[in-house]
Each structure stands twice: as C-alpha cells, then as structure tokens.
Amino acid sequence: MGKVAAKMKVMPKSPDIDLDALQERLEESLPEGAKIQGFGRDDVAFGLVALLPAVIVPDDAGGTEAVEEAFAGVEGVESVKVEEVGRL
C-alpha cells in the first residue's frame, strides 16, 4: 500500500491561542498510521496565524478524512482544510 502526503491548513479559534501548544495537541491527536512531516505557518490577518501541517497517511479508503476529523476535535481549532494532496 502506498502513502499520501497532504498539506493542510488548520485555523485556530483566535489570535490569542498558543500555536506551539496547539501544534503539540495536533500531533497527539493523529490517528494510527498517520504522521506529521513538518509544520509551516501562514499569517492570515489581524494577528491570526494558521498552522500548515504536512501529513503522511496510508493510501487507503478515506484518505485524509480521519486526520481531518481528529484535528477538528482538538481544543482551539476553528477549521481544518486540505490544501494539497499527492502520492508518495
């Protein structure tokens, strides 16, 4: 089975959220078989900064859906969006 790399955009609920702590919570929430290859950050507006995790997941049914659901359930996350997906 192959693997898929996905660049995601995670928006925090407010500009006051500690991004380092949010990043740790995202890493802890990953479903089995998924891993984070790295994080980027994107200044959105008015002090709000989005996290841009690069996630590697197995290429099976559902793709990034389990990761999206896990990230959406993390405290401090407003929204989760898949920006890019590609096979490895």
Order of alpha helices (4+ residues) and beta strands (2+ residues): beta-alpha-beta-beta-alpha-beta
